Amino acid sequence: MAFRKVSTLDELWEGDMMEVEADGHDILLVWPEGGEVQAFQAVCPHQDIPLAEGKFDGRVVMCRAHQWTFDGHSGEGINPGNCKLARYPVKLEGDAILVDTEGVQPLFAHA
């Protein structure tokens, strides 16, 4: 695994999300309330819309285009429930947020 620093805990606060880039991957960092920092594909699997343009209420990520929603802890689809976000391994070193992109590809609802 090749973890790369993408941000810090000073830039991403609990209950917030932000888009970053690593190794050519657009990644959505999410820090759910009461949880740990997560990294998911940065685009909605429905129509490739950037999720950072949507909303995050501390628990649920919502795409701005068609209100598809995803669990901020797991990336699993809420509405609709038959989709999910690709998840990247994350680790913290001090206040640095590191992500590994190896072998992770975005998931899409329609081929």
Phi and psi in radians as a Rosetta constraint file:
Dihedral C 1 N 2 CA 2 C 2 CIRCULARHARMONIC -2.096 0.35
Dihedral N 2 CA 2 C 2 N 3 CIRCULARHARMONIC 1.543 0.35
Dihedral C 2 N 3 CA 3 C 3 CIRCULARHARMONIC -1.325 0.35
Dihedral N 3 CA 3 C 3 N 4 CIRCULARHARMONIC 2.415 0.35
Dihedral C 3 N 4 CA 4 C 4 CIRCULARHARMONIC -2.177 0.35
Dihedral N 4 CA 4 C 4 N 5 CIRCULARHARMONIC 2.462 0.35
Dihedral C 4 N 5 CA 5 C 5 CIRCULARHARMONIC -1.242 0.35
Dihedral N 5 CA 5 C 5 N 6 CIRCULARHARMONIC 2.246 0.35
Dihedral C 5 N 6 CA 6 C 6 CIRCULARHARMONIC -2.090 0.35
Dihedral N 6 CA 6 C 6 N 7 CIRCULARHARMONIC -0.320 0.35
Dihedral C 6 N 7 CA 7 C 7 CIRCULARHARMONIC -2.996 0.35
Dihedral N 7 CA 7 C 7 N 8 CIRCULARHARMONIC -3.021 0.35
Dihedral C 7 N 8 CA 8 C 8 CIRCULARHARMONIC -2.343 0.35
Dihedral N 8 CA 8 C 8 N 9 CIRCULARHARMONIC 2.865 0.35
Dihedral C 8 N 9 CA 9 C 9 CIRCULARHARMONIC -1.192 0.35
Dihedral N 9 CA 9 C 9 N 10 CIRCULARHARMONIC -0.282 0.35
Dihedral C 9 N 10 CA 10 C 10 CIRCULARHARMONIC -1.296 0.35
Dihedral N 10 CA 10 C 10 N 11 CIRCULARHARMONIC -0.422 0.35
Dihedral C 10 N 11 CA 11 C 11 CIRCULARHARMONIC -1.646 0.35
Dihedral N 11 CA 11 C 11 N 12 CIRCULARHARMONIC -0.466 0.35
Dihedral C 11 N 12 CA 12 C 12 CIRCULARHARMONIC -2.075 0.35
Dihedral N 12 CA 12 C 12 N 13 CIRCULARHARMONIC 2.061 0.35
Dihedral C 12 N 13 CA 13 C 13 CIRCULARHARMONIC -1.761 0.35
Dihedral N 13 CA 13 C 13 N 14 CIRCULARHARMONIC 2.749 0.35
Dihedral C 13 N 14 CA 14 C 14 CIRCULARHARMONIC -1.005 0.35
Dihedral N 14 CA 14 C 14 N 15 CIRCULARHARMONIC 2.315 0.35
Dihedral C 14 N 15 CA 15 C 15 CIRCULARHARMONIC 1.534 0.35
Dihedral N 15 CA 15 C 15 N 16 CIRCULARHARMONIC 0.166 0.35
Dihedral C 15 N 16 CA 16 C 16 CIRCULARHARMONIC -2.150 0.35
Dihedral N 16 CA 16 C 16 N 17 CIRCULARHARMONIC 2.928 0.35
Dihedral C 16 N 17 CA 17 C 17 CIRCULARHARMONIC -2.434 0.35
Dihedral N 17 CA 17 C 17 N 18 CIRCULARHARMONIC 2.744 0.35
Dihedral C 17 N 18 CA 18 C 18 CIRCULARHARMONIC -2.744 0.35
Dihedral N 18 CA 18 C 18 N 19 CIRCULARHARMONIC 2.686 0.35
Dihedral C 18 N 19 CA 19 C 19 CIRCULARHARMONIC -1.710 0.35
Dihedral N 19 CA 19 C 19 N 20 CIRCULARHARMONIC 2.402 0.35
Dihedral C 19 N 20 CA 20 C 20 CIRCULARHARMONIC -2.349 0.35
Dihedral N 20 CA 20 C 20 N 21 CIRCULARHARMONIC 3.041 0.35
Dihedral C 20 N 21 CA 21 C 21 CIRCULARHARMONIC -2.295 0.35
Dihedral N 21 CA 21 C 21 N 22 CIRCULARHARMONIC 2.453 0.35
Dihedral C 21 N 22 CA 22 C 22 CIRCULARHARMONIC -2.625 0.35
Dihedral N 22 CA 22 C 22 N 23 CIRCULARHARMONIC 2.239 0.35
Dihedral C 22 N 23 CA 23 C 23 CIRCULARHARMONIC 0.913 0.35
Dihedral N 23 CA 23 C 23 N 24 CIRCULARHARMONIC 0.651 0.35
Dihedral C 23 N 24 CA 24 C 24 CIRCULARHARMONIC 1.411 0.35
Dihedral N 24 CA 24 C 24 N 25 CIRCULARHARMONIC 0.068 0.35
Dihedral C 24 N 25 CA 25 C 25 CIRCULARHARMONIC -1.768 0.35
Dihedral N 25 CA 25 C 25 N 26 CIRCULARHARMONIC 2.291 0.35
Dihedral C 25 N 26 CA 26 C 26 CIRCULARHARMONIC -1.503 0.35
Dihedral N 26 CA 26 C 26 N 27 CIRCULARHARMONIC 2.162 0.35
Dihedral C 26 N 27 CA 27 C 27 CIRCULARHARMONIC -2.189 0.35
Dihedral N 27 CA 27 C 27 N 28 CIRCULARHARMONIC 2.392 0.35
Dihedral C 27 N 28 CA 28 C 28 CIRCULARHARMONIC -1.752 0.35
Dihedral N 28 CA 28 C 28 N 29 CIRCULARHARMONIC 1.994 0.35
Dihedral C 28 N 29 CA 29 C 29 CIRCULARHARMONIC -1.525 0.35
Dihedral N 29 CA 29 C 29 N 30 CIRCULARHARMONIC 2.329 0.35
Dihedral C 29 N 30 CA 30 C 30 CIRCULARHARMONIC -2.328 0.35
Dihedral N 30 CA 30 C 30 N 31 CIRCULARHARMONIC 2.331 0.35
Dihedral C 30 N 31 CA 31 C 31 CIRCULARHARMONIC -2.095 0.35
Dihedral N 31 CA 31 C 31 N 32 CIRCULARHARMONIC 1.590 0.35
Dihedral C 31 N 32 CA 32 C 32 CIRCULARHARMONIC -1.121 0.35
Dihedral N 32 CA 32 C 32 N 33 CIRCULARHARMONIC 2.548 0.35
Dihedral C 32 N 33 CA 33 C 33 CIRCULARHARMONIC -1.026 0.35
Dihedral N 33 CA 33 C 33 N 34 CIRCULARHARMONIC 2.244 0.35
Dihedral C 33 N 34 CA 34 C 34 CIRCULARHARMONIC 1.297 0.35
Dihedral N 34 CA 34 C 34 N 35 CIRCULARHARMONIC 0.177 0.35
Dihedral C 34 N 35 CA 35 C 35 CIRCULARHARMONIC -2.187 0.35
Dihedral N 35 CA 35 C 35 N 36 CIRCULARHARMONIC -2.826 0.35
Dihedral C 35 N 36 CA 36 C 36 CIRCULARHARMONIC -1.979 0.35
Dihedral N 36 CA 36 C 36 N 37 CIRCULARHARMONIC 2.748 0.35
Dihedral C 36 N 37 CA 37 C 37 CIRCULARHARMONIC -1.041 0.35
Dihedral N 37 CA 37 C 37 N 38 CIRCULARHARMONIC 2.336 0.35
Dihedral C 37 N 38 CA 38 C 38 CIRCULARHARMONIC -2.139 0.35
Dihedral N 38 CA 38 C 38 N 39 CIRCULARHARMONIC 2.728 0.35
Dihedral C 38 N 39 CA 39 C 39 CIRCULARHARMONIC -2.294 0.35
Dihedral N 39 CA 39 C 39 N 40 CIRCULARHARMONIC 2.195 0.35
Dihedral C 39 N 40 CA 40 C 40 CIRCULARHARMONIC -2.257 0.35
Dihedral N 40 CA 40 C 40 N 41 CIRCULARHARMONIC 2.923 0.35
Dihedral C 40 N 41 CA 41 C 41 CIRCULARHARMONIC -0.987 0.35
Dihedral N 41 CA 41 C 41 N 42 CIRCULARHARMONIC 2.544 0.35
Dihedral C 41 N 42 CA 42 C 42 CIRCULARHARMONIC -1.560 0.35
Dihedral N 42 CA 42 C 42 N 43 CIRCULARHARMONIC -0.037 0.35
Dihedral C 42 N 43 CA 43 C 43 CIRCULARHARMONIC -2.073 0.35
Dihedral N 43 CA 43 C 43 N 44 CIRCULARHARMONIC 2.559 0.35
Dihedral C 43 N 44 CA 44 C 44 CIRCULARHARMONIC -1.150 0.35
Dihedral N 44 CA 44 C 44 N 45 CIRCULARHARMONIC 2.368 0.35
Dihedral C 44 N 45 CA 45 C 45 CIRCULARHARMONIC -1.205 0.35
Dihedral N 45 CA 45 C 45 N 46 CIRCULARHARMONIC -0.146 0.35
Dihedral C 45 N 46 CA 46 C 46 CIRCULARHARMONIC -1.330 0.35
Dihedral N 46 CA 46 C 46 N 47 CIRCULARHARMONIC -1.087 0.35
Dihedral C 46 N 47 CA 47 C 47 CIRCULARHARMONIC -2.394 0.35
Dihedral N 47 CA 47 C 47 N 48 CIRCULARHARMONIC 0.517 0.35
Dihedral C 47 N 48 CA 48 C 48 CIRCULARHARMONIC 1.106 0.35
Dihedral N 48 CA 48 C 48 N 49 CIRCULARHARMONIC 0.509 0.35
Dihedral C 48 N 49 CA 49 C 49 CIRCULARHARMONIC -1.478 0.35
Dihedral N 49 CA 49 C 49 N 50 CIRCULARHARMONIC 2.352 0.35
Dihedral C 49 N 50 CA 50 C 50 CIRCULARHARMONIC -1.050 0.35
Dihedral N 50 CA 50 C 50 N 51 CIRCULARHARMONIC 2.143 0.35
Dihedral C 50 N 51 CA 51 C 51 CIRCULARHARMONIC -1.208 0.35
Dihedral N 51 CA 51 C 51 N 52 CIRCULARHARMONIC -0.424 0.35
Dihedral C 51 N 52 CA 52 C 52 CIRCULARHARMONIC -1.130 0.35
Dihedral N 52 CA 52 C 52 N 53 CIRCULARHARMONIC -0.310 0.35
Dihedral C 52 N 53 CA 53 C 53 CIRCULARHARMONIC -1.434 0.35
Dihedral N 53 CA 53 C 53 N 54 CIRCULARHARMONIC -0.132 0.35
Dihedral C 53 N 54 CA 54 C 54 CIRCULARHARMONIC -1.584 0.35
Dihedral N 54 CA 54 C 54 N 55 CIRCULARHARMONIC -2.571 0.35
Dihedral C 54 N 55 CA 55 C 55 CIRCULARHARMONIC -2.200 0.35
Dihedral N 55 CA 55 C 55 N 56 CIRCULARHARMONIC 2.674 0.35
Dihedral C 55 N 56 CA 56 C 56 CIRCULARHARMONIC -2.428 0.35
Dihedral N 56 CA 56 C 56 N 57 CIRCULARHARMONIC 2.089 0.35
Dihedral C 56 N 57 CA 57 C 57 CIRCULARHARMONIC -1.706 0.35
Dihedral N 57 CA 57 C 57 N 58 CIRCULARHARMONIC 0.272 0.35
Dihedral C 57 N 58 CA 58 C 58 CIRCULARHARMONIC 1.685 0.35
Dihedral N 58 CA 58 C 58 N 59 CIRCULARHARMONIC -0.212 0.35
Dihedral C 58 N 59 CA 59 C 59 CIRCULARHARMONIC -2.344 0.35
Dihedral N 59 CA 59 C 59 N 60 CIRCULARHARMONIC -0.693 0.35
Dihedral C 59 N 60 CA 60 C 60 CIRCULARHARMONIC -2.188 0.35
Dihedral N 60 CA 60 C 60 N 61 CIRCULARHARMONIC 2.315 0.35
Dihedral C 60 N 61 CA 61 C 61 CIRCULARHARMONIC -1.624 0.35
Dihedral N 61 CA 61 C 61 N 62 CIRCULARHARMONIC 2.275 0.35
Dihedral C 61 N 62 CA 62 C 62 CIRCULARHARMONIC -2.149 0.35
Dihedral N 62 CA 62 C 62 N 63 CIRCULARHARMONIC 2.240 0.35
Dihedral C 62 N 63 CA 63 C 63 CIRCULARHARMONIC -1.263 0.35
Dihedral N 63 CA 63 C 63 N 64 CIRCULARHARMONIC 2.425 0.35
Dihedral C 63 N 64 CA 64 C 64 CIRCULARHARMONIC -1.224 0.35
Dihedral N 64 CA 64 C 64 N 65 CIRCULARHARMONIC -0.468 0.35
Dihedral C 64 N 65 CA 65 C 65 CIRCULARHARMONIC -1.309 0.35
Dihedral N 65 CA 65 C 65 N 66 CIRCULARHARMONIC -0.945 0.35
Dihedral C 65 N 66 CA 66 C 66 CIRCULARHARMONIC -2.275 0.35
Dihedral N 66 CA 66 C 66 N 67 CIRCULARHARMONIC 0.271 0.35
Dihedral C 66 N 67 CA 67 C 67 CIRCULARHARMONIC 1.051 0.35
Dihedral N 67 CA 67 C 67 N 68 CIRCULARHARMONIC 0.526 0.35
Dihedral C 67 N 68 CA 68 C 68 CIRCULARHARMONIC -1.130 0.35
Dihedral N 68 CA 68 C 68 N 69 CIRCULARHARMONIC 2.453 0.35
Dihedral C 68 N 69 CA 69 C 69 CIRCULARHARMONIC -2.191 0.35
Dihedral N 69 CA 69 C 69 N 70 CIRCULARHARMONIC 2.608 0.35
Dihedral C 69 N 70 CA 70 C 70 CIRCULARHARMONIC -2.425 0.35
Dihedral N 70 CA 70 C 70 N 71 CIRCULARHARMONIC 2.481 0.35
Dihedral C 70 N 71 CA 71 C 71 CIRCULARHARMONIC -1.181 0.35
Dihedral N 71 CA 71 C 71 N 72 CIRCULARHARMONIC 2.200 0.35
Dihedral C 71 N 72 CA 72 C 72 CIRCULARHARMONIC -1.242 0.35
Dihedral N 72 CA 72 C 72 N 73 CIRCULARHARMONIC -0.269 0.35
Dihedral C 72 N 73 CA 73 C 73 CIRCULARHARMONIC -1.522 0.35
Dihedral N 73 CA 73 C 73 N 74 CIRCULARHARMONIC -0.624 0.35
Dihedral C 73 N 74 CA 74 C 74 CIRCULARHARMONIC -2.093 0.35
Dihedral N 74 CA 74 C 74 N 75 CIRCULARHARMONIC -0.370 0.35
Dihedral C 74 N 75 CA 75 C 75 CIRCULARHARMONIC 1.450 0.35
Dihedral N 75 CA 75 C 75 N 76 CIRCULARHARMONIC -0.012 0.35
Dihedral C 75 N 76 CA 76 C 76 CIRCULARHARMONIC -1.197 0.35
Dihedral N 76 CA 76 C 76 N 77 CIRCULARHARMONIC 2.511 0.35
Dihedral C 76 N 77 CA 77 C 77 CIRCULARHARMONIC -1.191 0.35
Dihedral N 77 CA 77 C 77 N 78 CIRCULARHARMONIC 2.400 0.35
Dihedral C 77 N 78 CA 78 C 78 CIRCULARHARMONIC -1.775 0.35
Dihedral N 78 CA 78 C 78 N 79 CIRCULARHARMONIC -0.870 0.35
Dihedral C 78 N 79 CA 79 C 79 CIRCULARHARMONIC -2.461 0.35
Dihedral N 79 CA 79 C 79 N 80 CIRCULARHARMONIC 1.798 0.35
Dihedral C 79 N 80 CA 80 C 80 CIRCULARHARMONIC -1.375 0.35
Dihedral N 80 CA 80 C 80 N 81 CIRCULARHARMONIC 2.805 0.35
Dihedral C 80 N 81 CA 81 C 81 CIRCULARHARMONIC -1.499 0.35
Dihedral N 81 CA 81 C 81 N 82 CIRCULARHARMONIC -0.080 0.35
Dihedral C 81 N 82 CA 82 C 82 CIRCULARHARMONIC -1.736 0.35
Dihedral N 82 CA 82 C 82 N 83 CIRCULARHARMONIC 0.438 0.35
Dihedral C 82 N 83 CA 83 C 83 CIRCULARHARMONIC -2.411 0.35
Dihedral N 83 CA 83 C 83 N 84 CIRCULARHARMONIC 2.981 0.35
Dihedral C 83 N 84 CA 84 C 84 CIRCULARHARMONIC -2.780 0.35
Dihedral N 84 CA 84 C 84 N 85 CIRCULARHARMONIC 2.950 0.35
Dihedral C 84 N 85 CA 85 C 85 CIRCULARHARMONIC -1.710 0.35
Dihedral N 85 CA 85 C 85 N 86 CIRCULARHARMONIC 2.454 0.35
Dihedral C 85 N 86 CA 86 C 86 CIRCULARHARMONIC -1.118 0.35
Dihedral N 86 CA 86 C 86 N 87 CIRCULARHARMONIC 2.459 0.35
Dihedral C 86 N 87 CA 87 C 87 CIRCULARHARMONIC -2.023 0.35
Dihedral N 87 CA 87 C 87 N 88 CIRCULARHARMONIC 2.354 0.35
Dihedral C 87 N 88 CA 88 C 88 CIRCULARHARMONIC -1.791 0.35
Dihedral N 88 CA 88 C 88 N 89 CIRCULARHARMONIC 2.458 0.35
Dihedral C 88 N 89 CA 89 C 89 CIRCULARHARMONIC -1.084 0.35
Dihedral N 89 CA 89 C 89 N 90 CIRCULARHARMONIC 2.424 0.35
Dihedral C 89 N 90 CA 90 C 90 CIRCULARHARMONIC -2.229 0.35
Dihedral N 90 CA 90 C 90 N 91 CIRCULARHARMONIC 2.501 0.35
Dihedral C 90 N 91 CA 91 C 91 CIRCULARHARMONIC -2.516 0.35
Dihedral N 91 CA 91 C 91 N 92 CIRCULARHARMONIC 2.690 0.35
Dihedral C 91 N 92 CA 92 C 92 CIRCULARHARMONIC -1.889 0.35
Dihedral N 92 CA 92 C 92 N 93 CIRCULARHARMONIC 2.409 0.35
Dihedral C 92 N 93 CA 93 C 93 CIRCULARHARMONIC -2.223 0.35
Dihedral N 93 CA 93 C 93 N 94 CIRCULARHARMONIC 1.791 0.35
Dihedral C 93 N 94 CA 94 C 94 CIRCULARHARMONIC 1.133 0.35
Dihedral N 94 CA 94 C 94 N 95 CIRCULARHARMONIC -2.169 0.35
Dihedral C 94 N 95 CA 95 C 95 CIRCULARHARMONIC -1.729 0.35
Dihedral N 95 CA 95 C 95 N 96 CIRCULARHARMONIC 0.085 0.35
Dihedral C 95 N 96 CA 96 C 96 CIRCULARHARMONIC -1.440 0.35
Dihedral N 96 CA 96 C 96 N 97 CIRCULARHARMONIC 2.359 0.35
Dihedral C 96 N 97 CA 97 C 97 CIRCULARHARMONIC -1.758 0.35
Dihedral N 97 CA 97 C 97 N 98 CIRCULARHARMONIC 2.106 0.35
Dihedral C 97 N 98 CA 98 C 98 CIRCULARHARMONIC -2.012 0.35
Dihedral N 98 CA 98 C 98 N 99 CIRCULARHARMONIC 2.491 0.35
Dihedral C 98 N 99 CA 99 C 99 CIRCULARHARMONIC -2.295 0.35
Dihedral N 99 CA 99 C 99 N 100 CIRCULARHARMONIC 2.497 0.35
Dihedral C 99 N 100 CA 100 C 100 CIRCULARHARMONIC -1.900 0.35
Dihedral N 100 CA 100 C 100 N 101 CIRCULARHARMONIC 2.168 0.35
Dihedral C 100 N 101 CA 101 C 101 CIRCULARHARMONIC -1.729 0.35
Dihedral N 101 CA 101 C 101 N 102 CIRCULARHARMONIC -0.125 0.35
Dihedral C 101 N 102 CA 102 C 102 CIRCULARHARMONIC -1.024 0.35
Dihedral N 102 CA 102 C 102 N 103 CIRCULARHARMONIC 2.148 0.35
Dihedral C 102 N 103 CA 103 C 103 CIRCULARHARMONIC 1.364 0.35
Dihedral N 103 CA 103 C 103 N 104 CIRCULARHARMONIC 0.049 0.35
Dihedral C 103 N 104 CA 104 C 104 CIRCULARHARMONIC -1.747 0.35
Dihedral N 104 CA 104 C 104 N 105 CIRCULARHARMONIC 2.249 0.35
Dihedral C 104 N 105 CA 105 C 105 CIRCULARHARMONIC -2.219 0.35
Dihedral N 105 CA 105 C 105 N 106 CIRCULARHARMONIC 2.479 0.35
Dihedral C 105 N 106 CA 106 C 106 CIRCULARHARMONIC -1.027 0.35
Dihedral N 106 CA 106 C 106 N 107 CIRCULARHARMONIC 2.588 0.35
Dihedral C 106 N 107 CA 107 C 107 CIRCULARHARMONIC -1.769 0.35
Dihedral N 107 CA 107 C 107 N 108 CIRCULARHARMONIC 2.549 0.35
Dihedral C 107 N 108 CA 108 C 108 CIRCULARHARMONIC -2.322 0.35
Dihedral N 108 CA 108 C 108 N 109 CIRCULARHARMONIC 2.519 0.35
Dihedral C 108 N 109 CA 109 C 109 CIRCULARHARMONIC -1.339 0.35
Dihedral N 109 CA 109 C 109 N 110 CIRCULARHARMONIC -0.443 0.35
Dihedral C 109 N 110 CA 110 C 110 CIRCULARHARMONIC -2.281 0.35
Dihedral N 110 CA 110 C 110 N 111 CIRCULARHARMONIC 2.280 0.35
